Amino acid sequence: MPALVYGPAPIYARPIVVVPGSTGPTGPSQGPTGNTGPTGAGNFTGPTGPFGPTGATGAASTITGPTGRTGFTGPPGNAGSTGVSGPTGPTGYTGAPNVIGTTAGVGSVSAFQIANLIINYGQVTNAADSGTTVTFAIPYVDNPPYLALARGHSGNTGSFFTAVTKTNATLWQGTGANNTVLHWHALGT
């Protein structure tokens, strides 16, 4: 359905005519302002209201505070008393006696011992082709000893040991080596 639109109403302007006349007298001046009354004071303070609910706990802090100063070092403490001496332990076993020999003469045997180390030594002359047996001055305990001849006495026609035990050794002298002095050493425990 079509709408009807009305325009604004026409305005008619008319001049206002003012007739000038005489101005009346001015009224009296304003009177003084009165005093402000006293401020009233309340007779009492009202009651305290109830506490509100406790708030939630805040999040834990992740920041470590600075390290404080190190305190002074105290004076050294008194030395404690010396404890009593313990009992004397048992006496250890006596080791085997040392036999200290000088250079063995021809046909003799000498020996010495350091703790459990035993060294026998000596000289043999005219060792026969059938062998000459020497008896150790200190017999060996654990095993037969290691034996050695002095330089220049070993080889195919020289001299060598044919048997060794804990108590003795047999030396053999090759053909053409007779009447040669043999220096020998035995080492063991």
CORUR-V240455 format. One record per helix or strand of 2 or more residues. SS is the DSSP state (~ for helix, > for strand). FROM is the first residue (numbers start at 1). LEN is the number of residues. If there is no record, write none. Layout:
SS/FROM/LEN ; SS/FROM/LEN
//
This chain:
>/109/6 ; >/117/8 ; >/132/4 ; >/146/4 ; >/159/6 ; >/168/6 ; >/182/7
//
